[in-house]
Amino acid sequence: MRVCMFCTVCSFLISRAVQDQQLANFFYWYVTVEREDKVHGTMYTKVLTDFLKRLEAVRWDQAYVMMGHCS
């Protein structure tokens, strides 16, 4: 099975962005603007969707820990 290099890079960038608020902000706006691209806009829409799902999951995990449900 061949792994898409672009998918690997996107996964790496998303994993980094969800750990840092400033990077998440820059990443969000970069991808949002790139969605306007006529050729690659669909790809960036998928990247943004994946990023927002991961960001939401991380925030829920953090909230759960902060409420004292995990040690």
MARFI-755313 format. One record per residue: chain; x, y, z of N, C-alpha, C in turn; residue in three letters. Coordinates in steps of 0.001 Angstrom, whole numbers, m for minus. Layout:
REM residues N
<pt chaine="A" n_east="X" n_north="Y" n_up="Z" ca_east="X" ca_north="Y" ca_up="Z" c_east="X" c_north="Y" c_up="Z" residu="ALA"/>
...
This chain:
REM residues 71
<pt chaine="A" n_east="842" n_north="m1182" n_up="0" ca_east="0" ca_north="0" ca_up="0" c_east="885" c_north="1243" c_up="0" residu="MET"/>
<pt chaine="A" n_east="653" n_north="2123" n_up="m920" ca_east="1447" ca_north="3337" ca_up="m1049" c_east="784" c_north="4456" c_up="m259" residu="ARG"/>
<pt chaine="A" n_east="1557" n_north="5143" n_up="571" ca_east="1035" ca_north="6239" ca_up="1385" c_east="1294" c_north="7548" c_up="656" residu="VAL"/>
<pt chaine="A" n_east="301" n_north="8378" n_up="578" ca_east="414" ca_north="9682" ca_up="m74" c_east="1316" c_north="10586" c_up="762" residu="CYS"/>
<pt chaine="A" n_east="2388" n_north="11100" n_up="147" ca_east="3319" ca_north="11978" ca_up="858" c_east="2610" c_north="13239" c_up="1347" residu="MET"/>
<pt chaine="A" n_east="1696" n_north="13766" n_up="521" ca_east="969" ca_north="14959" ca_up="925" c_east="118" c_north="14681" c_up="2165" residu="PHE"/>
<pt chaine="A" n_east="m527" n_north="13517" n_up="2200" ca_east="m1347" ca_north="13154" ca_up="3365" c_east="m483" c_north="13061" c_up="4616" residu="CYS"/>
<pt chaine="A" n_east="708" n_north="12529" n_up="4476" ca_east="1629" ca_north="12410" ca_up="5604" c_east="2029" c_north="13784" c_up="6111" residu="THR"/>
<pt chaine="A" n_east="2327" n_north="14681" n_up="5197" ca_east="2704" ca_north="16049" ca_up="5581" c_east="1522" c_north="16748" c_up="6249" residu="VAL"/>
<pt chaine="A" n_east="335" n_north="16600" n_up="5690" ca_east="m855" ca_north="17225" ca_up="6291" c_east="m1102" c_north="16682" c_up="7698" residu="CYS"/>
<pt chaine="A" n_east="m992" n_north="15393" n_up="7868" ca_east="m1183" ca_north="14796" ca_up="9199" c_east="m174" c_north="15348" c_up="10195" residu="SER"/>
<pt chaine="A" n_east="1070" n_north="15482" n_up="9754" ca_east="2103" ca_north="16043" ca_up="10620" c_east="1767" c_north="17483" c_up="10996" residu="PHE"/>
<pt chaine="A" n_east="1414" n_north="18304" n_up="10019" ca_east="1099" ca_north="19709" ca_up="10293" c_east="m120" c_north="19847" c_up="11203" residu="LEU"/>
<pt chaine="A" n_east="m1123" n_north="19033" n_up="10964" ca_east="m2317" ca_north="19073" ca_up="11808" c_east="m1976" c_north="18661" c_up="13231" residu="ILE"/>
<pt chaine="A" n_east="m1183" n_north="17611" n_up="13390" ca_east="m829" ca_north="17152" ca_up="14743" c_east="m60" c_north="18228" c_up="15501" residu="SER"/>
<pt chaine="A" n_east="779" n_north="18976" n_up="14810" ca_east="1505" ca_north="20076" ca_up="15453" c_east="582" c_north="21249" c_up="15769" residu="ARG"/>
<pt chaine="A" n_east="m288" n_north="21587" n_up="14828" ca_east="m1155" ca_north="22754" ca_up="14992" c_east="m2142" c_north="22582" c_up="16146" residu="ALA"/>
<pt chaine="A" n_east="m2632" n_north="21382" n_up="16372" ca_east="m3610" ca_north="21200" ca_up="17452" c_east="m2963" c_north="21292" c_up="18837" residu="VAL"/>
<pt chaine="A" n_east="m1630" n_north="21302" n_up="18886" ca_east="m925" ca_north="21390" ca_up="20164" c_east="m506" c_north="22816" c_up="20524" residu="GLN"/>
<pt chaine="A" n_east="m674" n_north="23754" n_up="19604" ca_east="m177" ca_north="25109" ca_up="19823" c_east="m1195" c_north="26110" c_up="19274" residu="ASP"/>
<pt chaine="A" n_east="m1708" n_north="26982" n_up="20144" ca_east="m2759" ca_north="27908" ca_up="19731" c_east="m2322" c_north="28848" c_up="18618" residu="GLN"/>
<pt chaine="A" n_east="m1122" n_north="29388" n_up="18717" ca_east="m665" ca_north="30327" ca_up="17693" c_east="m497" c_north="29632" c_up="16349" residu="GLN"/>
<pt chaine="A" n_east="103" n_north="28464" n_up="16368" ca_east="270" ca_north="27704" ca_up="15136" c_east="m1095" c_north="27300" c_up="14569" residu="LEU"/>
<pt chaine="A" n_east="m2027" n_north="26915" n_up="15442" ca_east="m3378" ca_north="26556" ca_up="15001" c_east="m4045" c_north="27736" c_up="14302" residu="ALA"/>
<pt chaine="A" n_east="m3863" n_north="28924" n_up="14845" ca_east="m4443" ca_north="30119" ca_up="14243" c_east="m3859" c_north="30371" c_up="12855" residu="ASN"/>
<pt chaine="A" n_east="m2544" n_north="30328" n_up="12719" ca_east="m1910" ca_north="30534" ca_up="11423" c_east="m2328" c_north="29451" c_up="10428" residu="PHE"/>
<pt chaine="A" n_east="m2335" n_north="28209" n_up="10883" ca_east="m2697" ca_north="27087" ca_up="10015" c_east="m4135" c_north="27234" c_up="9529" residu="PHE"/>
<pt chaine="A" n_east="m5040" n_north="27569" n_up="10451" ca_east="m6457" ca_north="27746" ca_up="10100" c_east="m6616" c_north="28785" c_up="8997" residu="TYR"/>
<pt chaine="A" n_east="m6009" n_north="29956" n_up="9184" ca_east="m6184" ca_north="31024" ca_up="8205" c_east="m5494" c_north="30707" c_up="6881" residu="TRP"/>
<pt chaine="A" n_east="m4348" n_north="30075" n_up="6924" ca_east="m3657" ca_north="29687" ca_up="5690" c_east="m4529" c_north="28736" c_up="4868" residu="TYR"/>
<pt chaine="A" n_east="m5026" n_north="27706" n_up="5528" ca_east="m5843" ca_north="26712" ca_up="4817" c_east="m7163" c_north="27328" c_up="4360" residu="VAL"/>
<pt chaine="A" n_east="m7739" n_north="28177" n_up="5172" ca_east="m8992" ca_north="28840" ca_up="4808" c_east="m8824" c_north="29679" c_up="3537" residu="THR"/>
<pt chaine="A" n_east="m7745" n_north="30436" n_up="3469" ca_east="m7488" ca_north="31252" ca_up="2277" c_east="m7218" c_north="30369" c_up="1064" residu="VAL"/>
<pt chaine="A" n_east="m6460" n_north="29301" n_up="1255" ca_east="m6114" ca_north="28414" ca_up="136" c_east="m7326" c_north="27673" c_up="m423" residu="GLU"/>
<pt chaine="A" n_east="m8401" n_north="27598" n_up="337" ca_east="m9624" ca_north="26954" ca_up="m163" c_east="m10193" c_north="27697" c_up="m1371" residu="ARG"/>
<pt chaine="A" n_east="m9810" n_north="28951" n_up="m1551" ca_east="m10274" ca_north="29757" ca_up="m2677" c_east="m9607" c_north="29347" c_up="m3991" residu="GLU"/>
<pt chaine="A" n_east="m8514" n_north="28606" n_up="m3912" ca_east="m7775" ca_north="28199" ca_up="m5099" c_east="m8652" c_north="27350" c_up="m6003" residu="ASP"/>
<pt chaine="A" n_east="m8682" n_north="27711" n_up="m7284" ca_east="m9552" ca_north="27009" ca_up="m8242" c_east="m9105" c_north="25565" c_up="m8500" residu="LYS"/>
<pt chaine="A" n_east="m7808" n_north="25314" n_up="m8416" ca_east="m7286" ca_north="23978" ca_up="m8715" c_east="m7255" c_north="23084" c_up="m7477" residu="VAL"/>
<pt chaine="A" n_east="m6761" n_north="23609" n_up="m6359" ca_east="m6542" ca_north="22789" ca_up="m5165" c_east="m7514" c_north="23077" c_up="m4012" residu="HIS"/>
<pt chaine="A" n_east="m8514" n_north="23899" n_up="m4261" ca_east="m9450" ca_north="24290" ca_up="m3205" c_east="m10140" c_north="23126" c_up="m2511" residu="GLY"/>
<pt chaine="A" n_east="m10507" n_north="22117" n_up="m3263" ca_east="m11179" ca_north="20943" ca_up="m2687" c_east="m10267" c_north="20219" c_up="m1708" residu="THR"/>
<pt chaine="A" n_east="m9002" n_north="20118" n_up="m2069" ca_east="m8037" ca_north="19458" ca_up="m1197" c_east="m7896" c_north="20236" c_up="117" residu="MET"/>
<pt chaine="A" n_east="m7800" n_north="21561" n_up="22" ca_east="m7660" ca_north="22368" ca_up="1226" c_east="m8923" c_north="22339" c_up="2085" residu="TYR"/>
<pt chaine="A" n_east="m10062" n_north="22178" n_up="1452" ca_east="m11306" ca_north="22030" ca_up="2217" c_east="m11253" c_north="20755" c_up="3055" residu="THR"/>
<pt chaine="A" n_east="m10739" n_north="19673" n_up="2479" ca_east="m10590" ca_north="18423" ca_up="3231" c_east="m9584" c_north="18588" c_up="4366" residu="LYS"/>
<pt chaine="A" n_east="m8479" n_north="19273" n_up="4095" ca_east="m7468" ca_north="19509" ca_up="5131" c_east="m8086" c_north="20308" c_up="6278" residu="VAL"/>
<pt chaine="A" n_east="m8858" n_north="21340" n_up="5957" ca_east="m9493" ca_north="22157" ca_up="6998" c_east="m10485" c_north="21328" c_up="7810" residu="LEU"/>
<pt chaine="A" n_east="m11263" n_north="20499" n_up="7135" ca_east="m12223" ca_north="19637" ca_up="7835" c_east="m11502" c_north="18688" c_up="8792" residu="THR"/>
<pt chaine="A" n_east="m10432" n_north="18066" n_up="8319" ca_east="m9652" ca_north="17157" ca_up="9170" c_east="m9057" c_north="17900" c_up="10362" residu="ASP"/>
<pt chaine="A" n_east="m8521" n_north="19084" n_up="10115" ca_east="m7932" ca_north="19899" ca_up="11178" c_east="m8971" c_north="20250" c_up="12237" residu="PHE"/>
<pt chaine="A" n_east="m10133" n_north="20716" n_up="11824" ca_east="m11166" ca_north="21115" ca_up="12782" c_east="m11675" c_north="19927" c_up="13601" residu="LEU"/>
<pt chaine="A" n_east="m11769" n_north="18755" n_up="12981" ca_east="m12176" ca_north="17556" ca_up="13726" c_east="m11133" c_north="17198" c_up="14783" residu="LYS"/>
<pt chaine="A" n_east="m9868" n_north="17228" n_up="14401" ca_east="m8789" ca_north="16920" ca_up="15348" c_east="m8726" c_north="17953" c_up="16461" residu="ARG"/>
<pt chaine="A" n_east="m8905" n_north="19217" n_up="16104" ca_east="m8872" ca_north="20289" ca_up="17099" c_east="m10002" c_north="20127" c_up="18110" residu="LEU"/>
<pt chaine="A" n_east="m11180" n_north="19804" n_up="17623" ca_east="m12321" ca_north="19590" ca_up="18512" c_east="m12071" c_north="18405" c_up="19440" residu="GLU"/>
<pt chaine="A" n_east="m11528" n_north="17326" n_up="18927" ca_east="m11239" ca_north="16137" ca_up="19737" c_east="m10215" c_north="16461" c_up="20823" residu="ALA"/>
<pt chaine="A" n_east="m9177" n_north="17201" n_up="20474" ca_east="m8148" ca_north="17563" ca_up="21454" c_east="m8738" c_north="18442" c_up="22535" residu="VAL"/>
<pt chaine="A" n_east="m9553" n_north="19387" n_up="22149" ca_east="m10159" ca_north="20283" ca_up="23150" c_east="m11085" c_north="19536" c_up="24096" residu="ARG"/>
<pt chaine="A" n_east="m11847" n_north="18570" n_up="23581" ca_east="m12714" ca_north="17776" ca_up="24453" c_east="m11882" c_north="16935" c_up="25409" residu="TRP"/>
<pt chaine="A" n_east="m10789" n_north="16362" n_up="24913" ca_east="m9904" ca_north="15577" ca_up="25776" c_east="m9324" c_north="16453" c_up="26884" residu="ASP"/>
<pt chaine="A" n_east="m8899" n_north="17660" n_up="26546" ca_east="m8316" ca_north="18573" ca_up="27533" c_east="m9364" c_north="18988" c_up="28560" residu="GLN"/>
<pt chaine="A" n_east="m10579" n_north="19272" n_up="28108" ca_east="m11650" ca_north="19667" ca_up="29021" c_east="m11978" c_north="18528" c_up="29977" residu="ALA"/>
<pt chaine="A" n_east="m11977" n_north="17306" n_up="29465" ca_east="m12279" ca_north="16133" ca_up="30281" c_east="m11237" c_north="15979" c_up="31388" residu="TYR"/>
<pt chaine="A" n_east="m9979" n_north="16163" n_up="31048" ca_east="m8890" ca_north="16059" ca_up="32037" c_east="m9004" c_north="17193" c_up="33051" residu="VAL"/>
<pt chaine="A" n_east="m9300" n_north="18395" n_up="32586" ca_east="m9386" ca_north="19545" ca_up="33491" c_east="m10548" c_north="19405" c_up="34480" residu="MET"/>
<pt chaine="A" n_east="m11588" n_north="18672" n_up="34097" ca_east="m12715" ca_north="18475" ca_up="35006" c_east="m12407" c_north="17408" c_up="36053" residu="MET"/>
<pt chaine="A" n_east="m11231" n_north="16812" n_up="35982" ca_east="m10816" ca_north="15846" ca_up="36991" c_east="m11239" c_north="14429" c_up="36722" residu="GLY"/>
<pt chaine="A" n_east="m11610" n_north="14123" n_up="35501" ca_east="m12044" ca_north="12766" ca_up="35172" c_east="m10880" c_north="11828" c_up="34878" residu="HIS"/>
<pt chaine="A" n_east="m9714" n_north="12397" n_up="34604" ca_east="m8537" ca_north="11585" ca_up="34328" c_east="m7392" c_north="12124" c_up="35171" residu="CYS"/>
<pt chaine="A" n_east="m6464" n_north="11258" n_up="35472" ca_east="m5311" ca_north="11730" ca_up="36231" c_east="m4117" c_north="11933" c_up="35341" residu="SER"/>
